[in-house]
Amino acid sequence: MKPKQKSEVLKKNNVAIHIDAKLTLIQKKLINTLLLQAYEDLLLKDRHQIDYILLCEMIGYNSHDRKHIKEALKALTTTSIEWGVIDNNSNESWEIATMLSYAKLENGICTYGYAKELAERLYNPETYTRINLEVQRKISTSYAFSLYENCLKYLKVGSTGWWSIATFRKLIGINDGEYIQFKELNKFVIQKAIKEVNKSTDIVIACEFQKNGKTVVSLKFVVARNKQPLLVPIVDSDEITNSKAYALLMRYGISRVQAREWIINYNEEYLLEKLELTAHAKAAGKLKSVSGFLSKAIADNYTNAEVNEKKAISEAKKKRELKASLERKIERLRADILKIERANRHERGRIVEAHIATLTKEDEERLGVEYAASLTNEFNRADFLKKRWASVINEASIVLFIGARYGLEYPSSDDTARALELPTIPALNAEIGQLHGEIKKND
């Protein structure tokens, strides 16, 4: 499976944003990244896949320990997601599902799925928030992440409106029993989250409080676009950022500017060859600087006989496997042709046998003499005189003779194919011809 990095801007269902608040930071980032990867096929497929290393790169997870990713995926398969919808007639409906219905890590690939109803909700939400995954990677705390998501959708109106403290705690994901005193809540959650959002994201926020006497009862956030450039510029999605070479260059720590320059100046096949060479050298423990070696390999056109040999062996193996697969298909098609032909012969023979059974003994004898006289081959005639109408050697000519003699109607091979729910013999032969062409092209 080839890693494919999607456009890094995700339109996310606001309902989902509200319900993911009590998840960990890794779990929240996984939700966005997995949804982004699956979005185009969300209603078409039950299972979606993403390269594990690419997944880690997209959520900013730099550890080689898979334990935290496994735990996060496990949590998402057991986390209940609730949402309600109120229609124009004020009728309310309530639904519940788990965030992920399935997840698997195997051979460097993460496979996952959504419940059908949740997939429909995520694909066709009533309102959207645009989340930039470049920003997502930079956020380091769960509270800041939740605050960013919940404020971002109010960017156009400039303010979240007033939230009660209870609503705020629920949206941000504060557990019962934590930060009971508002002084602690403000110091350790609100102000720290505001500072990180303003420093690391594409929006800036400020908080206002509403009091009842001396008690803060609600708060709101003023939201504006962050005009200061981030430490790492946010690059719009294009053909370059969606390429396999770009994703691999990011994996090796190459800057976005350098990666873009290489992709413009070299074709992708050339870069992928040097990336494969670098991976081989890295696995052999020969590199002090992966990015430095890669830069020299690209500039000086490094080659490696062992890598090229393995590549040639791999390509030859793929050709053999493809040829074997095509030949198996041809054999199955030929077997279908034989099945149609046998069934058609059997049906014609049955019709002949049924007609002969209606003849008197004298008529049958005269018919036999007449048929025997029509045979020019002595071997065929001798076989008929011995076995009469059961002669397999003469089966085809018997069918033709009796049919012409009495005007019998026989099913065509196309009729038999349709009865067996198979393509016609000409169609099967045409497909066999196409497969032979593929084999020849592959040789």
N, C-alpha and C positions, 0 to 999 in steps of 0.2 A: 504494500500500500504506500503510495507516494504521499509524503506530507504536503498538505496544501494550506497555506496561510490565507485566511479570509481577509476581506476588508476590515480594518480595525475600528470601524464605527458600528455599534450595535444599536438597533432600535429595540428597546426592552419594554415589555408590558408593565404598566405602572402597578397593576394588581400584584404581580410577582414581586416587585420592589418592596411593597408593603409587608409581604409575608416572610421575607428571608432575613428579617432583622436579627434573630437570635442565633444565627449561624456564625461559625468562625470566619475569620478573614479569608482563609484559603477556600472554604466552602462557598463563600460569596463570590469570590473571583472565579471559581470553577463554574458556578451557575452561568455567569455572563459568557465565559469563554466557550463552554460546551454548547450553549444556545447559539452563539455566533457561528460556530462550526456547522451546526445542524440546520440552521435557519432555512436555507434554500430548499432542503429536502424534508422539512419538518412534517409535512402532511403526506409525503410520498413514501417514506421509509419508516419501518419500526425500529431499525438499528442505525446508529451513526458511529463514525470512527474518526479519531484524531491521533496523530503520531504523539507518543508519550513525551518525547523531548520537546517537541513543538508546544505541547500543552503546558509544560513546565515553563518554557520561555515566555509564553503569552500571559501567564499569571505571575511571572517574576519569582518562580520557585527555583532556587539555585542549588539545593541539596541533592545528593545522589540517593538519599534514603527515601524509598518509596512508601514508607510506613504512613507518613502524614497524608499523602495523596490517597492511599487506600482507605484510611480512616475517614477522610473527607468524602470520598465517593460512597462509602458505607453509610455515612450520616445522611447524605442526600437521598438514598434509597429508603430511608426510614423517617424522613422529615415530612410531616403532614402540611399540605398547602391548602389553605381555605380561601375562597373568594366569593363575593356576592355581587349580584347584578340587579339593579332596579330599572325596570323598563319605563316607557312613557306613561304607562297607566299605574305607576307606583307599585307594581307587583315585584316582589323580591324573590330571587332564587339563590340557593346556597349550594356550593359544590366543594368537594375535597378530593385531593389526590396526593401522591408523594412526588417530590421534586423530580426524582429519577425513578423509573420503574425497573431499570436494569443497569448494571455496570460490570465491566470485565477489563482486566489488564493482562495482556498476553502478547509475547513476541514484540514488545515495544509499541503496541497499539492499545489505545483505550477505546473500548466499544461500550456504548450506552444507549438508553432508550427512554422515551417519555410515554406516559399514559396517553391514549388517543385524545381524550377530552382536554387534558392539559396542553397537549401539542396544539390543538385547535385554538385554545385561549391564547397561547404564546404567539401563534402565527397571525391571529386576527384580533389583536387587542383594540379596544376603543380609543385609547390614547397611548402615545409613545414618549419615551425619553431617549435621547441619543447619548450613548455612553461610549467614550473613547477608551479603548483598551490600553492605549499608551499611558493614559492617566491612571487607569486601574493598576498597572504594574508598579507605579510609584508610591501608591498609598500603602502604609505599613501597619495601620491599626484598624481594628474592626469598627470602632465607633466612628472614626473619620470616614471610613468607606461607606457606612450606612448614612451618615449625614450628607456626604457628597451625593449619593444616589437620590436621597429624598429632597435635596435642595435643587438639584440640576433641573428637574422638570418644571420648576417655577422661574427659570431664568428669564423667560419672555415677559412674565408679569412683574418680576422684580421683588417678589416677597412670597414667603410660604403661607402667609396668613397666621393667625394665632392658633397655636397648639396647646392643649392642656398639658401639664407636666406628665400625666399618665399616658397621654397619646405619644408624647415625645419619647418617653422611656420605652414604649412598645416599638416605635419606629426604629429607634437606635439599637434596640436589642439588649436592654439592661435587665438582668434577672431580678426577680423578686428578692428583696432582702439586701440588695446592693445599693450603695449611695442613697440611703434613705434621706439624710439631711441634704437640703438644697445646696448648702455651702460646699459639701463634698462633691455633689453632682456637677456643680458649676466649675469647680477647680479641676477635677480629675477627668471629667468627660467633656463638658461643653467647650471650655476654653482650649483644651488640648486638641480636640477634634477640629475646632475652627482654625487653629494655628496650622495644622497639617493640611487641611483643605486649601487654605489660602496660599500655602507654600508650594504644594505639589500638584495642584489641579488647574483646570482651565476656567474656574470660577473663583470669585472672592465672596465671602459672606460675613455678615455682622449680625449679632444677636440683640434683640430688644426684649425686655421683661415687662410683664403686667402683674401688678400686685393687688392683693386684697388686704389692706392694712399693711403690715410688714411682711406678709407671706407672698412669695412669688407663686402665682397660680397658673400662669401661661407664658409662652414665649413665642417669638417669631424670628425668622431669619430673612434679612434683606440679601438679595442675591444679584450679583452683577458678573459680567464677563471679566476674566482676569486678563488685563492688557499687558502684563509683564510676560516675556517669553519664558517658557519652562527650561530647565537645565538641558533636557533633551527635546528638541523641537518635535511637535506632532506632525507627522508626514501624512498627507492625504493618501488614501488607497489608490493605487494604480496598477498597471500591468507589472511593473517592477516589484512592488511590495508583495504582490500576489504570487511571484515566481518561487519555484522550489529553491533555486540558487540563493535568493534573498533570505529565505528562512534559514538555510544552512549557514550562511555567512553571519547572520545574527547569533546563531548558536555558538559560533567560534569567537564571539566578542568583537566582530568587525563593526566599526562605526557605520551608521546609516548613510552618511555622506560618502564614505569610502565604498560601501557595498553598492550604492547607486552608481557611482562612477565606474566600478568594475563591470557591472551588468551592462552599462551603456557601451563601454569600450570593447568588451569581449562577448562572444556568444555564450549562451547558457550551457551548452554542451561542454565547451572548453572549461568553464568554471566548475562544473560538476565533476569533471575529470580531475581537476586539481584538488577539489574538496575530498574526493575519494582517496587520492594519494595522501593527503594530509591525515585523513582518518586512519589510514593504514600505518603511517609513520607514528602517529600518536599511540595507536594500539600496541606497537612494537616498543614503546617507551624510548623513542629516539629523539623526542623533541623537548627543547627547553622553552621555546615560545611557539605555541601553535599558530597564533596570528602572524608572527614573524616568518615562520616557515611557509605559511600559505601565501603571504605577500611575495616572497621570493619565487615560489613555485609558479605563481601566475605570471610574474614579470619575466622569468627566465625559462618558462615552458619546461618545468621539470617533468621527467617521465620515469617510470619504474617498470622494469621488465616483468617483475613478479606480479605486480598489479595488473599489467596488461595481459599477462598469461591467464590469470584468474578470470579476468573479464572475458577473454576469448573462450575459456572453458565454460563459463557461465552462459554466454550467448549460445554456444554450441548445444549445451544442455537444454536451454529453452527451445531451440529449434527442434531438437529431437522430441521433446515433450509435446510441442505443438503438432509435429507431424504425426506422432502416435495418436494424439487426440483426434486429429482430422481423419486418420485412417479408421479409428473406432467408429466415428460418425458414419463414414462410408459403409462399413460393415453392417451397421444397424439399418441404414437405408436399403442396402441390398437384401437384408433379411426381410424387410417389409415388402419389397418387390416379390420375393419368393413366396411370401405368405399370401399376397394377392393372387399370384399365378396359381398356386396350389388350390386356393379356395375357389377360384374361377373354374379350374379344371374339374374340381369335385362337383360343383353345381351343374356344369354342362353334362358330366357323366350321369348325374342323378336324373336329369331331364331325359336323356337317352334311355336310361334303364327303365324309367317310368313309362315311356312310350312303348318300348319293346314288350313290356308286361301286358300291354293292352292288345297285342296281336295274337291271332290264333297260331297254333303250332305250325300249320301249313304255311301261313303268311310269313312267319318268322323263318321257316326253312327256305322259302323262296327268296326272302330278303338276304339271308346269309349267302346263298348261291350267287345272287346278284353282286353282293359286296365283294366276295372272294374273287369273282371274275374281274372286278375293277382293279385288283391289286396286281402290279407288274413285278413286284419283288417277291421271288419264291420264298425267301425266308419269312417275310411278313405274312404271305399267304399260308404257309405251313403253321405259323404261330396262331393265326386266326382259326384255322380248321381244328386246332387242338384246344384252344381256350375260348373260342367263339367271341362273344361280345365283351368278355372280361380280359381280352388281350391288351396288356399295357402298351406293347410296342405299337399297336394300331389305334390306340386310344384317340389321338388327335384326328386321324383320318376317319374313324368311325363317327365321331361327333359331326364332322363336316358332311359325311355321306348321309347320315340319318337326317340331319337338319335340312339338307337340300332336297332329299327324297320326300319328306313329309312337311316341309315348310315350318320347322320348329324355330322358336325364338329363344335365343340364349342371352344371358346377361353379359354385357361387355366388361372388360377389366375395370373400366371406370365405375360401373355399377357396383362391382364387387368391392372396390376400394372405398366407395362411399358407405357401403354396408358395414365394412370393417372400421369405419371412421379413420381412414388413412388417406394421405394425399394420393393422387393418381400416379400411375407408373411413369408417364412423361414428366410429371412434376418431380418425382423422386430422382429420375435420371438427370434432370436439369440441376438439381441440388448436388448430386454426386459429381457432375461436371464442374460446378463451382468449387467444390472442395478439392478436386484434383488440381484445379487452377491455383488454389491457395497453397497446396503442397509444392507445386512447381515453383511458385513465386518465392516460397520460403527456402527452397534448396539452394 
